[in-house]
Amino acid sequence: MQFDHLAVAAEELEAGAQAVAAALGVALEPGGVHPAMGTHNWLLSLGPGEYLEVIAIDPAAPPPPQPRWFALDEFAGPARPVAWVACSENGAEGLARALALAPPGVGRPMDLARGDLRWSMTVPESGLLPLDGLFPALIGWKGTAHPADRLPDRGVRLRRLVVSHPQAGALRAALAPLINDPRVVITLGAEPALAAEFDTPHGTRFLA
């Protein structure tokens, strides 16, 4: 698996996108809607094959029959990183192998679509990913289409993703068979938290 994207939750989508744009000093692009989840997003390229999404509940969409991903039903407060997503290099086949190594509670793969983008992604029944949401959702893109390829490159790159958790050892052990990315740093913290550090045209910027 490899890092695919970072999910930044917001109570209201445009306000959240504006807050992220101000923090990073670059513009985001409108994304689209996810009818199966009742959410919508704005996007920012982080380079080839990687991106950031600001995601929020879509007030125009009917509630889904299951909890929304990334525990968005319980989200409140300022826009901030709440989850990250790891991608299989071999689509659905690789996703199935990754699921066999993932901890309980990562969820079942759901087939999803937005426009001509097609993917399978693990969504837990509760909406909350393992280890207080800090274990990544697992995704397998179908075909060659990927959101990052369609976004303007604003020169923003992920430098570090700091994942803090009281059970840092357990999180590190759960990730070990799946992903080895030196940018993903697991640290011991009193509370579960995500913080992202970026290289931007304006220097180093942070989201937390």
VMD Tcl script that draws the C-alpha trace (Angstrom):
set ca {
  {0.00 0.00 0.00}
  {1.04 3.62 -0.44}
  {-0.25 6.96 0.80}
  {-3.18 8.08 -1.35}
  {-4.88 11.02 0.29}
  {-5.56 12.98 3.46}
  {-9.12 13.69 4.58}
  {-9.75 17.06 6.22}
  {-13.24 17.24 7.73}
  {-15.32 20.42 7.86}
  {-18.72 21.31 9.23}
  {-19.46 23.30 6.06}
  {-17.61 22.54 2.86}
  {-16.83 25.95 1.37}
  {-15.78 27.40 4.71}
  {-13.54 24.40 5.29}
  {-11.98 24.69 1.85}
  {-11.33 28.39 2.42}
  {-9.68 27.66 5.77}
  {-7.36 25.07 4.22}
  {-6.57 27.37 1.29}
  {-5.64 30.15 3.72}
  {-3.49 27.80 5.82}
  {-1.56 26.45 2.82}
  {-1.59 29.61 0.68}
  {-3.01 27.91 -2.43}
  {-6.40 27.45 -4.06}
  {-8.41 24.24 -3.87}
  {-10.61 22.83 -6.63}
  {-14.29 21.82 -6.40}
  {-14.55 18.05 -6.24}
  {-17.99 16.49 -6.32}
  {-20.59 14.53 -4.40}
  {-20.65 11.01 -2.96}
  {-24.32 9.93 -3.08}
  {-23.68 6.67 -1.18}
  {-22.30 8.65 1.77}
  {-24.18 11.95 1.58}
  {-20.96 13.94 1.42}
  {-19.16 16.32 -0.94}
  {-15.59 17.60 -1.24}
  {-12.97 20.02 -2.54}
  {-9.55 18.81 -3.62}
  {-5.88 19.78 -3.74}
  {-3.09 17.93 -5.57}
  {-0.15 16.79 -3.45}
  {1.74 15.60 -6.51}
  {1.42 12.49 -8.68}
  {-1.00 9.98 -7.19}
  {-1.61 11.96 -3.99}
  {-4.10 14.58 -2.90}
  {-5.89 16.28 -0.03}
  {-9.65 16.43 0.25}
  {-11.77 18.72 2.36}
  {-14.94 16.72 3.00}
  {-18.23 17.58 4.68}
  {-21.81 16.37 4.97}
  {-23.80 17.47 1.92}
  {-26.91 19.24 3.25}
  {-28.67 18.67 -0.09}
  {-28.24 14.89 0.05}
  {-30.48 12.43 1.88}
  {-28.83 10.72 4.84}
  {-27.21 7.40 3.90}
  {-28.47 4.13 5.41}
  {-25.17 3.66 7.28}
  {-22.89 6.00 9.27}
  {-20.84 8.27 7.04}
  {-17.15 7.58 6.53}
  {-14.47 9.27 8.65}
  {-17.03 9.55 11.52}
  {-18.39 12.72 9.88}
  {-21.75 12.30 11.63}
  {-20.03 13.22 14.91}
  {-17.63 15.83 13.55}
  {-17.68 19.34 15.03}
  {-15.27 22.25 15.27}
  {-12.81 23.84 12.86}
  {-11.67 22.05 9.71}
  {-8.86 19.62 10.53}
  {-7.31 16.34 9.39}
  {-9.37 13.39 10.61}
  {-8.25 10.42 8.50}
  {-5.88 9.20 5.84}
  {-6.24 6.71 3.04}
  {-3.77 4.13 1.75}
  {-3.99 2.86 -1.82}
  {-3.35 -0.59 -3.21}
  {-0.95 -0.58 -6.14}
  {-2.86 -3.48 -7.71}
  {-6.46 -2.30 -7.57}
  {-9.12 -4.62 -6.18}
  {-6.78 -7.62 -6.06}
  {-4.26 -5.76 -3.95}
  {-7.03 -4.39 -1.76}
  {-8.21 -7.93 -0.98}
  {-4.67 -8.90 0.08}
  {-4.38 -5.79 2.25}
  {-7.70 -6.54 3.95}
  {-6.37 -9.91 5.04}
  {-3.57 -8.10 6.91}
  {-5.67 -5.25 8.32}
  {-6.96 -5.16 11.92}
  {-10.60 -5.95 12.75}
  {-13.00 -3.09 12.20}
  {-11.42 -1.65 9.07}
  {-14.71 -2.34 7.30}
  {-15.85 -4.01 4.14}
  {-14.98 -2.74 0.67}
  {-17.72 -0.62 -0.87}
  {-17.86 0.00 -4.61}
  {-18.12 3.77 -5.09}
  {-18.15 6.28 -7.92}
  {-17.93 10.01 -8.58}
  {-18.35 10.97 -12.20}
  {-16.12 8.60 -14.18}
  {-13.95 7.78 -11.16}
  {-14.46 4.27 -9.80}
  {-12.99 2.76 -6.65}
  {-13.48 0.27 -3.81}
  {-12.84 1.50 -0.29}
  {-13.16 0.06 3.18}
  {-15.91 1.70 5.24}
  {-16.45 0.51 8.84}
  {-20.00 -0.19 9.95}
  {-19.62 2.37 12.73}
  {-18.04 4.97 10.42}
  {-14.94 5.05 12.66}
  {-11.76 3.37 11.46}
  {-9.67 1.25 13.89}
  {-7.52 2.86 16.57}
  {-9.80 5.85 17.00}
  {-9.89 6.54 13.27}
  {-6.11 6.73 12.83}
  {-5.63 3.44 10.99}
  {-6.00 4.32 7.30}
  {-8.98 3.52 5.15}
  {-7.88 1.17 2.35}
  {-8.71 2.01 -1.26}
  {-8.29 0.36 -4.64}
  {-8.81 2.51 -7.72}
  {-10.37 0.87 -10.76}
  {-8.78 1.60 -14.10}
  {-6.22 4.35 -14.53}
  {-8.31 7.40 -13.51}
  {-7.19 9.08 -10.29}
  {-8.28 12.45 -8.84}
  {-4.70 13.74 -8.47}
  {-4.13 13.44 -12.22}
  {-6.94 15.92 -12.91}
  {-5.93 18.64 -10.48}
  {-3.64 21.60 -11.15}
  {-0.31 21.19 -9.42}
  {-0.01 24.07 -6.93}
  {3.43 22.92 -5.76}
  {2.21 21.47 -2.46}
  {3.75 18.22 -1.22}
  {3.22 16.21 1.93}
  {6.39 16.34 4.02}
  {5.18 14.50 7.12}
  {2.00 13.00 8.48}
  {2.28 12.77 12.25}
  {-0.10 10.21 13.72}
  {-0.30 10.47 17.52}
  {-2.03 7.86 19.65}
  {-1.89 6.53 23.24}
  {-1.38 3.06 21.71}
  {1.33 4.09 19.28}
  {2.95 0.66 19.42}
  {-0.28 -1.09 18.44}
  {-0.82 1.33 15.58}
  {2.75 0.89 14.37}
  {2.37 -2.90 14.46}
  {-0.93 -2.76 12.56}
  {0.63 -0.63 9.82}
  {3.90 -2.56 9.51}
  {2.68 -5.28 7.09}
  {0.88 -2.79 4.89}
  {2.79 0.44 4.37}
  {6.35 1.68 4.71}
  {6.40 5.42 4.10}
  {9.00 7.45 6.00}
  {6.70 10.48 5.83}
  {4.17 8.71 8.09}
  {5.45 9.18 11.65}
  {3.74 7.35 14.53}
  {4.17 9.02 17.90}
  {2.91 8.47 21.43}
  {0.27 11.04 22.34}
  {-2.19 11.55 25.16}
  {-5.05 11.85 22.65}
  {-5.52 10.48 19.12}
  {-4.56 13.19 16.63}
  {-3.40 13.80 13.06}
  {-1.09 16.62 12.00}
  {0.20 17.18 8.48}
  {3.27 19.15 7.42}
  {3.56 20.39 3.84}
  {6.15 21.91 1.56}
  {4.45 24.76 -0.31}
  {5.53 27.64 -2.57}
  {5.28 29.77 0.58}
  {7.46 27.54 2.77}
  {6.46 24.91 5.31}
  {2.78 24.96 6.29}
  {0.80 22.85 8.75}
  {-2.69 21.46 9.26}
  {-3.72 20.00 12.64}
}
mol new
graphics top color blue
foreach p $ca { graphics top sphere $p radius 0.5 }
foreach p [lrange $ca 0 end-1] q [lrange $ca 1 end] { graphics top cylinder $p $q radius 0.2 }
display resetview
